[in-house]
Amino acid sequence: MTTLLQILAATLLSSVLSIVLAGLISFKFLDRYMSKMLCISAGLLLTVAFTHLLPEAFEIHENAASVGWTLLVSVLFLFCLEFALSHQHHSHVNPPEHTISEYIKGSQKRSSGAGNAILIGDAFHNFTDGILIASAFMVSSGLGWVTALAILAHEIPQEVGDFMVLLHSGFERSKALLWNVISGLTSMLGGIAGYFLLDRVEWMVPYAFAIAASFIYIALSDLMPEIAHQEKPERFYVQLFFILIGMAMAVLATGGLHEH
């Protein structure tokens, strides 16, 4: 039971603390630097997905095609989910062909499908982190805490990206923080599952990584098009620069590219 309590404490620390720190960063700089933060979040999300989640999933699974199919189905699911949720919330206000960025220009912000989709993808990611922390604690307590701290460090840039998507999608700050914390608590469920069922659920880890990486869709469908639609070329190059900053932040915070 001592090991289980340590796993629960470590998963709670790594998830909730990273979310709170990311929230402070996001809220502090949001008002003055909204467009730049969106660019940074796009770079963060894409870099985490392409250089960490997907390489990890392909590396630990023998059949790479099955991981690819999982990612494809996840992206299609998020596409359908975003359409259904945004259509439900906005069809009576705007024509359904409008983009999410156009929906939130009104005086009253409303949550869109992109925000809900990012929460679902993040929940799978946090669940996987919980399993990884549990597996480390099964080896030794020291390794478990080191793993938890490492996960906390690499979660912060991703959570900043998540906050930017949620706030951009119309979530109020308090609701963005609340739902992000709820999504983060799935790491505790992953820790419990890892402790009791590690031998049985280990096969699920690469699929969970692939599902978590499906927030590639959010970055490419909701953030990048808005960045690309700039009338002035110089503004586009400025935003591209901040995308590269987001990529660099993800690389630095996660210790470089994925390697074993």
C-alpha positions, 0 to 999 in steps of 0.5 A: 500500500505504501507504493500505491500511496506514493504512486497516487501522490506522484501522479497527482503532483505531476499532473495538477502542479504542471497544470497550475503552473501552465495556467499561471503562465498562460493567464499572465501573458494571454491578454497582451500576447494572445496571437503570439501565444497561439503560435507558440501553442501550435509549435508546442503541440506539434513538437510534443506529438511528433517528437515524443508521443508518436516515436514512443508509440512506434518504438514500444509497439511491434506493429507500427501500422496499428499505431498509425490506424489508431492515430487516424481513427482518433483524428477522424473521431475528433473531427466528427466530435468538433463538428457535432459540438460546434454545430450544436452550440453555434448553428443558431448564431452563425452558418455552420461553415464558419470557422471556430475562430469566427464563432468566438468573435461575439461578445459572449464566448462559447465553448467549441469542439476544439476545446472539448477535443483537446481535453479528451486527447489530454486525458488519454495522455495523462492516463498513459503518464500515470501508467509510466509512473506506476511502472517506475515505482514498481522498480524503485521509489527513487525511479518513480519520483524521478519519473514523476518530476520528469513528466511534470517538466515535460507536461508544462509546455504541452499544458500551456498549449492546451490552455491556449486552445481552451481559451481561444475556443471560448472557455472562461479561465476558471472553466479552462483551469477546472476542466484541465485539472479534471483531465489531469486527474486521469493520471491517477487512474493510470497510476492505479491501473498500472499498480494493479494491472500493469501486466495486463494493460501494458499493451494499451500504452502505445495506443494511448500515446497515439490517441494523445497525439491526435491533438495534431489535428487541433493544431493543424485544423484550428490554429495553423489556418488562422495563422496562415490567413494573414494579409501582410506577409511580414505578420505571417513571418512574425507568427512563424517565428513564434511557432519556432519558439514554441517548438524550441520550448518543447525541445528544451523542456523535454530534454531534446528529441526522443532518444533511447 
